[in-house]
Amino acid sequence: MSDEQLVYGVPAHTIVEALRGAGVAEDDVVAVLGRAIARSSGPGLAATVSPPFVFQTPVPQSAPQCELHFEPTFTHPDFIDGVTVVQAGETPTEIGFNHRFHAIETDLGGVAEALRTVSNCIKELRLELFGVVQELQVKITAIDRRIDPIKDKTETKESKEKEKDSKESKESKEKEGKDNKESKEKDSKEGKEKDRGKDGQKEFVDLAGTFPPSAAEPVSEGDERTFISLADRPDVGRDALSEEDS
């Protein structure tokens, strides 16, 4: 045991037993223990271990092509009635309506380009998010498939424990009810026998006019019956002979 592999100071067999006791599948126990050993053995081996999950869809933190640089170029000065000269062409003192409308067109073109950039960036971001969601769905499904057996075992164990508790409670109630029934029957039987004894004694008294022999008063010492001895018996024959001689 002195040469046993240690994982962060803990024996490897202790970790294996704990994982198995928690219901982790054997393949997952090997994978977890292998990663733990690699990471606890030093930075060299830990660096070679790939992370448990890496997104395949790249989502950059920033996108320079999505930055907007639109600045309006047209500014319209207010016209004054009867003072401002209205003309189509450009002169040294007036740019004219043609120039003004072309400046508005230029600004509208810049707005349209900015909207296209924003729309394209939103579309690209949506595609990236869709890819990330798909990867998460696959990963979460795989995790659920690994967790479901553990969850089923846990639920089965809890269900069995509840069923056992329910059964024990039911047996306890049945036993308690049976004991109460037997106690009631015993009390009822003893009560009937007691009443029967009282009735029999009363009937005997009514018929005989006295208590049973067991309840009769004891005979006093002076009233006991005894037999006379020969010496105490009177001499009847001698008296009879004397009467004949006379």
Secondary structure as the mmCIF struct_conf table of DSSP 4:
data_model
#
loop_
_struct_conf.conf_type_id
_struct_conf.id
_struct_conf.beg_label_comp_id
_struct_conf.beg_label_asym_id
_struct_conf.beg_label_seq_id
_struct_conf.end_label_comp_id
_struct_conf.end_label_asym_id
_struct_conf.end_label_seq_id
TURN_TY1_P TURN_TY1_P1 SER A 2 ASP A 3
STRN STRN1 LEU A 6 VAL A 7
TURN_TY1_P TURN_TY1_P2 TYR A 8 GLY A 9
STRN STRN2 VAL A 10 PRO A 11
HELX_RH_AL_P HELX_RH_AL_P1 ALA A 12 GLY A 21
TURN_TY1_P TURN_TY1_P3 ALA A 22 GLY A 23
HELX_RH_AL_P HELX_RH_AL_P2 GLU A 26 SER A 40
TURN_TY1_P TURN_TY1_P4 SER A 41 SER A 41
HELX_RH_AL_P HELX_RH_AL_P3 PRO A 43 THR A 48
BEND BEND1 VAL A 49 VAL A 49
HELX_LH_PP_P HELX_LH_PP_P1 SER A 50 PRO A 51
BEND BEND2 PRO A 52 PRO A 52
BEND BEND3 GLN A 56 THR A 57
BEND BEND4 GLN A 61 GLN A 61
HELX_RH_3T_P HELX_RH_3T_P1 PRO A 64 CYS A 66
HELX_LH_PP_P HELX_LH_PP_P2 HIS A 76 PHE A 79
TURN_TY1_P TURN_TY1_P5 ASP A 81 VAL A 83
BEND BEND5 THR A 84 THR A 84
HELX_LH_PP_P HELX_LH_PP_P3 VAL A 85 VAL A 86
BEND BEND6 ALA A 88 GLY A 89
STRN STRN3 THR A 91 THR A 91
TURN_TY1_P TURN_TY1_P6 PRO A 92 THR A 93
STRN STRN4 GLU A 94 GLU A 94
HELX_RH_AL_P HELX_RH_AL_P4 GLY A 96 ALA A 208
BEND BEND7 GLY A 209 THR A 210
HELX_RH_3T_P HELX_RH_3T_P2 PRO A 213 ALA A 215
BEND BEND8 ALA A 216 ALA A 216
HELX_LH_PP_P HELX_LH_PP_P4 GLU A 217 SER A 220
HELX_RH_3T_P HELX_RH_3T_P3 GLU A 221 ASP A 223
HELX_LH_PP_P HELX_LH_PP_P5 PHE A 227 SER A 229
TURN_TY1_P TURN_TY1_P7 LEU A 230 ASP A 232
BEND BEND9 ARG A 233 ARG A 233
HELX_RH_AL_P HELX_RH_AL_P5 VAL A 236 ASP A 245
#
